[in-house]
């Protein structure tokens, strides 16, 4: 791939007079960049259009540009995506060193107390389609945590249990789940599968971009393969952002005034014993200057410290990560070679320009809290595939819709992640005081927090048909962080009996699941031993 300091722009005289509509019956799509964003996008496009001989998909990536490779958590949506592109769950789990993820566990976010802990499970609250169960929990909030009252999943996570049994069909569940995975192995699986679906793979460096006279990309000039023409170009070139960033000079909307973190120090930690339990959720543990992610795979843990370079130097980051792993700094540096990742938190002002659309880190990146990176790739690729434009007029409309939709989604990610910080009572460092400062809170979140002093988060707060974070997610964070309404809410007495039944159902189901589920590791071992097409 072209180096960041080289010039991409130039017009190709051979193409400047081409004024014909660029989408004919034949549609040539060029994905620029590999990694999980490029290969997942290419696989979704190829799977959706494999019966159409007039849609051709190529992916070009450089052999000299490494991928970030630390996005190891997914949402439950990945199950449907893998099924959509035709990968069996067994193949995925065995190929990607994957494990089951049932949500997130937040430790020491409310306060620095070692006992502080709350859950954001993937399974929604009981009876969510019938009533606002939170209204009936408020009176019992001192006796039971919200998530434990309305869902069996926190107990399943705490016990290290799997979300299903070996006999449960592929992608089905007893408790909703996503995955933890080895990012490099995931890319390798997607690459193999996408090529089986007909994606043409080109390994080369992009050295220039040629335009049509109207500003559309006409071709990518490569070092060895000449000019690669196309009708739609998908920029999955990561932080380089070769097309949407470098070529079109589309500004990055920085959100660092709201979410400070711009660095992560990451290591891979092998298990000392192959029988070590595998955590069934992402562990997010707050530190005085940031937070640590801890992701359990079958053969290792992925651990990283997310922080702000202005508050934490690299030596201090190493010290924090070493302390988390219960090692001295000397032992830590002798055993590990931590990888420091720098990023500018933000997203592009536009994602779709002319016939170019950015997906993945080329579109934006914000700290990995709540693991939203891969789901944004999934949503982007599905949007492009399902709304694939066939004319210039369609492209203009679809591009504008894409920009509006994903601007909203990025803003919602910022707002939702910020919620985790502003509800904290931690005051043990300037870092936490800065994260909680009123001036750093988006106005949209300030409005919601004002409303939630009386109302429960609901569909009225979230107008989109496909919200990234449903009302239940806001409830899990709000009430997990003990941000309760400031005044009593009137409740419908007629629903009281149903609410009590729902609470009882949770407790009964919890007992059944504890008795009937095996551990995360045991189920993965069963899958490995039997290689079944049912999991």
NORGIDA-V775386 format. One record per residue. N is the residue number from 1. RES is the residue in one letter. SS is DSSP state (2 for helix, 1 for strand, 0 for the rest). NEAR is the number of other ideal C-beta (glycine too) atoms within 12 Angstrom. D_FIRST is the distance of its C-alpha to the first C-alpha in Angstrom with 1 decimal. Layout:
N&RES&SS&NEAR&D_FIRST / N&RES&SS&NEAR&D_FIRST
This chain:
1&X&0&38&0.0 / 2&X&0&32&3.8 / 3&X&0&18&6.4 / 4&X&0&18&8.9 / 5&X&0&8&11.7 / 6&X&0&20&10.6 / 7&X&0&17&12.3 / 8&X&0&34&11.1 / 9&X&0&21&14.6 / 10&X&0&22&16.8 / 11&X&1&24&19.2 / 12&X&0&25&19.6 / 13&X&0&13&23.3 / 14&X&0&17&23.4 / 15&X&0&26&22.7 / 16&X&0&18&24.6 / 17&X&0&13&27.9 / 18&X&0&22&26.8 / 19&X&0&13&29.0 / 20&X&0&16&29.6 / 21&X&0&22&28.8 / 22&X&0&36&25.3 / 23&X&0&26&26.4 / 24&X&0&15&28.7 / 25&X&0&14&29.9 / 26&X&0&18&26.6 / 27&X&1&30&23.7 / 28&X&1&30&20.2 / 29&X&1&45&17.8 / 30&X&1&45&14.0 / 31&X&1&53&12.5 / 32&X&1&51&8.9 / 33&X&0&49&8.0 / 34&X&0&44&10.4 / 35&X&2&42&12.8 / 36&X&2&46&16.3 / 37&X&2&48&15.6 / 38&X&2&47&13.5 / 39&X&2&44&15.8 / 40&X&2&51&18.9 / 41&X&2&49&18.3 / 42&X&2&51&17.7 / 43&X&2&45&20.8 / 44&X&2&46&23.0 / 45&X&2&43&22.3 / 46&X&2&36&22.9 / 47&X&2&31&26.0 / 48&X&2&28&27.5 / 49&X&0&28&27.1 / 50&X&0&25&27.6 / 51&X&0&11&30.9 / 52&X&0&20&29.7 / 53&X&0&11&28.7 / 54&X&0&18&27.5 / 55&X&1&31&24.6 / 56&X&1&28&21.5 / 57&X&1&41&18.4 / 58&X&1&37&15.0 / 59&X&1&43&12.1 / 60&X&1&45&8.6 / 61&X&1&39&6.4 / 62&X&0&32&4.4 / 63&X&0&16&7.6 / 64&X&0&16&7.1 / 65&X&0&28&6.6 / 66&X&0&21&10.2 / 67&X&0&33&11.8 / 68&X&0&34&14.8 / 69&X&0&28&17.2 / 70&X&0&39&20.5 / 71&X&0&42&21.3 / 72&X&0&40&24.3 / 73&X&1&44&26.8 / 74&X&0&41&27.4 / 75&X&0&35&30.1 / 76&X&0&34&32.6 / 77&X&2&30&30.7 / 78&X&2&42&28.4 / 79&X&2&34&31.4 / 80&X&2&24&31.7 / 81&X&2&37&28.0 / 82&X&2&37&28.0 / 83&X&2&21&31.2 / 84&X&2&26&29.8 / 85&X&2&36&27.0 / 86&X&0&24&29.5 / 87&X&0&36&28.8 / 88&X&0&24&32.1 / 89&X&2&36&32.6 / 90&X&2&27&33.8 / 91&X&2&27&30.6 / 92&X&2&38&28.5 / 93&X&2&42&30.7 / 94&X&2&28&30.9 / 95&X&2&28&27.3 / 96&X&0&34&25.9 / 97&X&0&31&28.6 / 98&X&0&41&29.6 / 99&X&1&45&32.7 / 100&X&1&53&34.5 / 101&X&1&45&34.1 / 102&X&0&47&37.0 / 103&X&1&44&36.1 / 104&X&1&43&36.0 / 105&X&1&38&38.6 / 106&X&1&40&38.8 / 107&X&1&30&40.7 / 108&X&0&30&42.2 / 109&X&0&40&40.7 / 110&X&0&30&44.2 / 111&X&0&23&45.5 / 112&X&0&21&44.9 / 113&X&0&15&47.6 / 114&X&0&11&46.6 / 115&X&0&10&48.3 / 116&X&0&22&46.3 / 117&X&1&29&44.3 / 118&X&1&37&43.5 / 119&X&1&40&41.7 / 120&X&1&47&39.4 / 121&X&1&45&39.8 / 122&X&0&43&38.1 / 123&X&0&36&41.5 / 124&X&0&31&43.1 / 125&X&0&43&46.6 / 126&X&0&36&49.5 / 127&X&0&28&51.2 / 128&X&0&26&48.4 / 129&X&0&15&49.3 / 130&X&0&20&53.0 / 131&X&0&27&53.3 / 132&X&0&33&51.7 / 133&X&2&38&52.5 / 134&X&2&40&51.5 / 135&X&2&35&54.7 / 136&X&2&32&56.8 / 137&X&2&38&54.9 / 138&X&2&31&55.5 / 139&X&2&20&59.0 / 140&X&2&21&57.9 / 141&X&0&23&55.0 / 142&X&0&12&56.8 / 143&X&0&12&57.4 / 144&X&0&22&54.1 / 145&X&0&30&50.5 / 146&X&2&40&49.2 / 147&X&2&45&46.6 / 148&X&2&31&49.1 / 149&X&2&39&51.7 / 150&X&2&42&49.7 / 151&X&0&43&47.5 / 152&X&0&42&48.0 / 153&X&2&45&44.3 / 154&X&2&38&44.7 / 155&X&2&34&47.4 / 156&X&2&44&45.2 / 157&X&2&45&42.3 / 158&X&2&29&44.7 / 159&X&0&27&46.2 / 160&X&0&30&42.8 / 161&X&1&36&43.5 / 162&X&0&40&41.3 / 163&X&0&41&41.2 / 164&X&0&34&42.6 / 165&X&0&27&44.5 / 166&X&0&27&43.6 / 167&X&0&19&45.5 / 168&X&0&25&43.7 / 169&X&0&19&41.7 / 170&X&0&25&37.9 / 171&X&0&30&36.4 / 172&X&0&20&39.9 / 173&X&0&30&41.3 / 174&X&0&31&44.3 / 175&X&0&40&42.3 / 176&X&0&32&39.2 / 177&X&0&42&36.0 / 178&X&1&41&32.2 / 179&X&1&49&30.3 / 180&X&1&45&28.9 / 181&X&0&42&26.3 / 182&X&0&33&23.9 / 183&X&2&38&20.5 / 184&X&2&27&18.7 / 185&X&2&29&21.4 / 186&X&2&42&21.2 / 187&X&2&37&17.6 / 188&X&2&24&18.7 / 189&X&2&32&21.7 / 190&X&2&48&20.0 / 191&X&2&30&17.6 / 192&X&2&24&20.7 / 193&X&2&33&22.7 / 194&X&2&36&20.3 / 195&X&2&22&20.1 / 196&X&2&20&23.9 / 197&X&0&30&24.1 / 198&X&0&25&22.4 / 199&X&0&37&18.7 / 200&X&1&24&16.8 / 201&X&1&29&13.8 / 202&X&1&31&11.1 / 203&X&1&22&8.9 / 204&X&0&30&6.5 / 205&X&0&29&3.6 / 206&X&1&43&4.9 / 207&X&1&27&7.2 / 208&X&1&28&10.0 / 209&X&1&44&12.0 / 210&X&1&33&15.5 / 211&X&1&32&18.3 / 212&X&0&30&21.7 / 213&X&0&19&24.6 / 214&X&0&22&25.2 / 215&X&0&22&21.8 / 216&X&0&38&20.3 / 217&X&1&44&16.9 / 218&X&1&37&17.7 / 219&X&1&35&14.6 / 220&X&1&44&10.9 / 221&X&1&33&10.6 / 222&X&1&28&8.4 / 223&X&0&23&8.9 / 224&X&0&16&11.3 / 225&X&0&21&12.4 / 226&X&0&18&13.5 / 227&X&1&25&13.8 / 228&X&1&34&13.5 / 229&X&1&30&16.4 / 230&X&0&38&17.4 / 231&X&0&38&20.0 / 232&X&1&44&18.5 / 233&X&1&48&14.9 / 234&X&1&50&14.5 / 235&X&1&52&12.0 / 236&X&0&51&11.5 / 237&X&0&46&8.5 / 238&X&2&40&11.1 / 239&X&2&33&12.2 / 240&X&2&35&9.3 / 241&X&0&40&10.8 / 242&X&2&47&8.7 / 243&X&2&48&11.5 / 244&X&2&46&14.7 / 245&X&2&36&14.3 / 246&X&2&32&12.6 / 247&X&2&38&13.5 / 248&X&0&31&16.8 / 249&X&0&20&17.6 / 250&X&0&29&19.3 / 251&X&0&17&21.0 / 252&X&1&29&20.9 / 253&X&1&26&24.5 / 254&X&1&22&25.2 / 255&X&0&31&27.8 / 256&X&0&26&28.3 / 257&X&0&20&31.8 / 258&X&0&36&32.5 / 259&X&0&43&30.5 / 260&X&0&36&30.1 / 261&X&0&43&27.9 / 262&X&0&28&24.5 / 263&X&1&35&24.2 / 264&X&1&38&24.5 / 265&X&1&40&25.4 / 266&X&1&34&24.9 / 267&X&1&34&26.5 / 268&X&1&28&27.4 / 269&X&1&29&31.1 / 270&X&1&19&32.7 / 271&X&0&18&36.2 / 272&X&0&12&39.1 / 273&X&0&10&40.9 / 274&X&0&15&39.5 / 275&X&0&14&42.1 / 276&X&0&21&40.9 / 277&X&0&25&40.9 / 278&X&0&40&37.6 / 279&X&0&39&37.6 / 280&X&0&44&37.7 / 281&X&0&47&36.0 / 282&X&1&46&33.4 / 283&X&1&35&35.4 / 284&X&1&40&34.6 / 285&X&1&32&36.8 / 286&X&1&41&37.3 / 287&X&1&35&37.5 / 288&X&0&30&39.1 / 289&X&0&36&35.7 / 290&X&1&42&33.5 / 291&X&1&46&33.3 / 292&X&1&39&32.3 / 293&X&1&44&30.8 / 294&X&1&36&32.1 / 295&X&1&42&30.9 / 296&X&1&41&32.7 / 297&X&0&37&31.3 / 298&X&0&36&33.5 / 299&X&0&25&32.4 / 300&X&1&26&31.3 / 301&X&1&33&31.0 / 302&X&1&40&28.0 / 303&X&1&39&29.2 / 304&X&1&44&27.8 / 305&X&1&44&29.3 / 306&X&1&46&28.2 / 307&X&1&41&29.4 / 308&X&0&35&29.3 / 309&X&0&27&28.4 / 310&X&0&17&31.2 / 311&X&0&25&33.8 / 312&X&0&31&32.4 / 313&X&0&17&31.2 / 314&X&2&21&29.1 / 315&X&2&16&32.4 / 316&X&2&26&34.1 / 317&X&2&39&31.3 / 318&X&2&32&31.6 / 319&X&2&26&35.4 / 320&X&2&37&35.2 / 321&X&2&42&33.1 / 322&X&2&29&35.4 / 323&X&2&22&38.4 / 324&X&2&35&37.2 / 325&X&0&30&36.8 / 326&X&0&12&40.2 / 327&X&0&22&39.1 / 328&X&0&14&39.9 / 329&X&2&21&37.0 / 330&X&2&12&37.7 / 331&X&2&15&37.6 / 332&X&2&27&34.4 / 333&X&2&20&32.4 / 334&X&2&13&33.9 / 335&X&2&19&32.9 / 336&X&0&25&29.5 / 337&X&0&13&26.3 / 338&X&0&33&25.5 / 339&X&1&24&22.1 / 340&X&1&26&22.0 / 341&X&1&32&19.8 / 342&X&1&21&19.9 / 343&X&0&32&19.5 / 344&X&0&28&21.0 / 345&X&0&34&23.2 / 346&X&1&32&23.0 / 347&X&1&42&21.8 / 348&X&1&39&20.7 / 349&X&0&23&23.6 / 350&X&0&30&22.6 / 351&X&0&44&20.3 / 352&X&1&40&21.0 / 353&X&1&36&20.7 / 354&X&0&32&21.7 / 355&X&0&42&19.9 / 356&X&1&47&17.1 / 357&X&1&47&17.7 / 358&X&1&50&16.0 / 359&X&0&51&16.7 / 360&X&2&47&16.6 / 361&X&2&42&15.4 / 362&X&2&45&13.7 / 363&X&0&50&17.4 / 364&X&1&44&19.0 / 365&X&1&43&20.1 / 366&X&0&39&23.6 / 367&X&0&42&25.2 / 368&X&0&42&25.6 / 369&X&0&36&29.3 / 370&X&0&41&30.4 / 371&X&0&41&27.0 / 372&X&0&38&26.0 / 373&X&2&41&22.2 / 374&X&2&43&22.3 / 375&X&2&37&25.1 / 376&X&2&42&23.3 / 377&X&2&47&20.6 / 378&X&2&38&23.6 / 379&X&2&39&25.4 / 380&X&2&44&22.5 / 381&X&2&46&21.7 / 382&X&2&30&25.5 / 383&X&2&33&26.1 / 384&X&2&44&23.5 / 385&X&2&37&24.9 / 386&X&2&19&28.5 / 387&X&0&24&28.3 / 388&X&0&32&26.0 / 389&X&0&32&27.0 / 390&X&0&22&28.5 / 391&X&0&19&29.3 / 392&X&2&24&28.4 / 393&X&2&14&31.4 / 394&X&2&22&30.4 / 395&X&2&31&26.9 / 396&X&2&22&28.4 / 397&X&2&17&30.7 / 398&X&2&28&28.3 / 399&X&2&31&25.6 / 400&X&2&21&28.4 / 401&X&2&22&29.7 / 402&X&2&39&26.3 / 403&X&2&29&26.0 / 404&X&2&19&29.6 / 405&X&2&29&29.3 / 406&X&2&41&26.3 / 407&X&2&25&27.4 / 408&X&2&26&30.6 / 409&X&2&33&28.9 / 410&X&2&39&26.9 / 411&X&2&30&30.1 / 412&X&2&37&32.0 / 413&X&2&40&29.7 / 414&X&2&40&30.3 / 415&X&2&39&34.0 / 416&X&2&40&34.4 / 417&X&2&40&32.6 / 418&X&2&39&34.7 / 419&X&2&42&37.8 / 420&X&2&41&37.4 / 421&X&2&40&37.7 / 422&X&2&35&40.4 / 423&X&0&34&42.8 / 424&X&0&34&42.8 / 425&X&0&21&45.8 / 426&X&0&30&44.1 / 427&X&0&17&45.0 / 428&X&0&19&44.4 / 429&X&0&24&41.7 / 430&X&2&18&40.5 / 431&X&2&31&37.3 / 432&X&2&33&39.2 / 433&X&2&22&41.3 / 434&X&2&28&38.3 / 435&X&2&41&36.8 / 436&X&2&27&40.2 / 437&X&0&18&41.0 / 438&X&2&16&42.2 / 439&X&2&14&40.1 / 440&X&2&27&36.9 / 441&X&0&28&38.0 / 442&X&0&27&36.7 / 443&X&2&17&39.7 / 444&X&2&22&39.1 / 445&X&2&34&39.5 / 446&X&2&20&42.5 / 447&X&2&16&44.1 / 448&X&2&34&43.6 / 449&X&2&29&45.0 / 450&X&2&16&48.0 / 451&X&2&22&48.6 / 452&X&0&32&48.2 / 453&X&0&19&51.1 / 454&X&0&19&53.2 / 455&X&0&26&51.1 / 456&X&0&34&49.1 / 457&X&0&37&45.4 / 458&X&0&25&45.6 / 459&X&2&18&44.1 / 460&X&2&16&45.5 / 461&X&2&30&42.9 / 462&X&0&26&40.0 / 463&X&0&13&40.2 / 464&X&0&20&37.1 / 465&X&0&10&37.7 / 466&X&0&20&34.8 / 467&X&0&27&34.7 / 468&X&0&32&32.2 / 469&X&0&36&35.0 / 470&X&0&29&38.5 / 471&X&2&33&41.7 / 472&X&2&38&42.2 / 473&X&2&38&39.2 / 474&X&2&41&40.5 / 475&X&2&42&43.9 / 476&X&2&44&42.6 / 477&X&2&43&41.1 / 478&X&2&39&44.0 / 479&X&2&40&46.7 / 480&X&2&41&45.0 / 481&X&0&35&44.8 / 482&X&0&23&48.4 / 483&X&0&31&48.0 / 484&X&0&26&51.0 / 485&X&0&28&52.7 / 486&X&0&14&55.0 / 487&X&0&11&57.8 / 488&X&0&12&59.1 / 489&X&0&21&58.0 / 490&X&0&14&60.6 / 491&X&0&21&60.1 / 492&X&0&15&61.7 / 493&X&2&12&64.4 / 494&X&2&10&64.3 / 495&X&2&19&60.8 / 496&X&2&17&61.9 / 497&X&2&16&63.0 / 498&X&2&23&59.8 / 499&X&2&32&57.8 / 500&X&2&22&60.0 / 501&X&2&19&59.5 / 502&X&2&32&55.7 / 503&X&2&32&55.8 / 504&X&2&18&58.0 / 505&X&2&23&55.6 / 506&X&2&37&52.8 / 507&X&2&22&55.0 / 508&X&2&17&56.2 / 509&X&2&25&52.7 / 510&X&2&34&51.6 / 511&X&2&17&54.4 / 512&X&2&19&53.6 / 513&X&2&32&49.9 / 514&X&2&25&50.7 / 515&X&2&16&53.1 / 516&X&2&23&51.0 / 517&X&0&35&47.4 / 518&X&0&30&46.1 / 519&X&1&28&43.7 / 520&X&2&38&39.9 / 521&X&2&28&39.7 / 522&X&2&24&42.6 / 523&X&2&37&41.2 / 524&X&2&38&37.8 / 525&X&2&23&39.8 / 526&X&2&25&41.8 / 527&X&2&36&38.7 / 528&X&2&23&37.4 / 529&X&2&13&40.9 / 530&X&2&17&41.6 / 531&X&0&18&38.3 / 532&X&0&22&39.9 / 533&X&0&19&38.6 / 534&X&0&19&40.6 / 535&X&0&36&39.8
